[in-house]
Amino acid sequence: MYIKDIKLSNYRNYPKLELTFDDRINVIIGENAQGKTNLMEAIYVLGFSKSYRTAKDKELIQWEQSYAKIEGTVFKRQYHFPLEIQLSTKGKRAKLNHLEQKRLSDYIGALNLVMFAPEDLNLVKGSPQVRRRFIDMEIGQIKPVYIYHLGQYQKILKQRNALLKALQRRKTHDKTMLDVLTEQLIDHASVIVEKRFLFLTLLRKWAASIHQGISQDKESLTIFYDATIDVLEGDDKEKIKKIYNDTFNQNREKEIDRGSTLYGPHRDDLSFYINDRNVQTFGSQGQQRTTALSLKLAEIELIKSEVGEYPVLLLDDVLSELDQYRQSHLLHTIKGKVQTFVSTTSISDIQHETINQAELFYVENGSITKQRRG
């Protein structure tokens, strides 16, 4: 799988841009604030229909313009097909093979991407929200129906929290509506947790093997799912549903007192252990970074195993954050099999033969010039 070309209109600091890419490695070079990360972001938006840098689509539209458009041609399963995302003040439109998709869950997964940015190095040490986003984005691309359940869950959660707040402040006494929303929430929560368990089983297998290789057989990595209810991996959807139902019934008054939903996948987390010690609490910065790198490389192999092709890899200003050993391990792992986009201020610090074979793109003030290899 690879992106053949991309066309931007009114996107960030690019009024117009058309580029064709190498199917192996593309390096985007430029000083900060020139537009290299904007290009990486545009590729990401083409795949996921939303940015990893902002939740506000209007920030992607160039100043004083009414819309932004990203178009790209993707090669997957021996076919070329176009993708298009158009953003405007009226909303978002996504087209797959020229056909507008009514639901984003029908669009996401057409282009599989793995993003590795400096903030991903905080995957282990960062907030639970970072880890939930990581797992949600990856499941969504291999099981697009997950995006639907997650969207419905978040919508109902918002309504339920508003009702709990109203009950807390005694602005309403309608507990019947609370029961209705709780039942709806449980329906989607049970699907989300079941799919997270299945995904984690696959991720754990790949990540453990990769981490062992990076650490030269000195460390063993284990990943656990930390749920807010007493659920176990292997529990099916009906069992999870029953446990949620019992938990909400037992804690109804507690949630009203707090004015918030205290249980569910929106509060769950992941924990990582190296040689049976919690990496978040006891791991060195090097161990935390190796764990993050292992997870990202595991994502690549997991998507390949589920989809049948390697995803496109985006390395946004992250190579300079890795020491030479981890940098070399990453580049060696992806060499010759994954289309990769690398953004960097300079290639002089990247010591690997892969970069010597790259297509180079120089970015300056929203203008890009291409230098062919050799």
Secondary structure by P-SEA (a helix, b strand, c coil): ccccbbbbcccccccbbbbbbbccbbbbbbcccccaaaaaaaaaaaacccccccccccccccccccbbbbbbccccccccbbbbbbbcccbbbbbcccccccccccccccbbbbbbcccccccccccaaaaaaaaaaaaaaacaaaaaaaaaaaaaaaaaaaaaaaaaacccccaaaaaaaaaaaaaaaaaaaaaaaaaaaaaaaaaaaaaaaaacccbbbbbbbbccccccccccaaaaaaaaaaaaaacaaaaaaaccccccccccbbbbbcccccccccccaaaaaaaaaaaaaaaaaaaaaacccccbbbbccccccccaaaaaaaaaaaccccbbbbbcccccccccccccccbbbbbcccbbbbbbcc
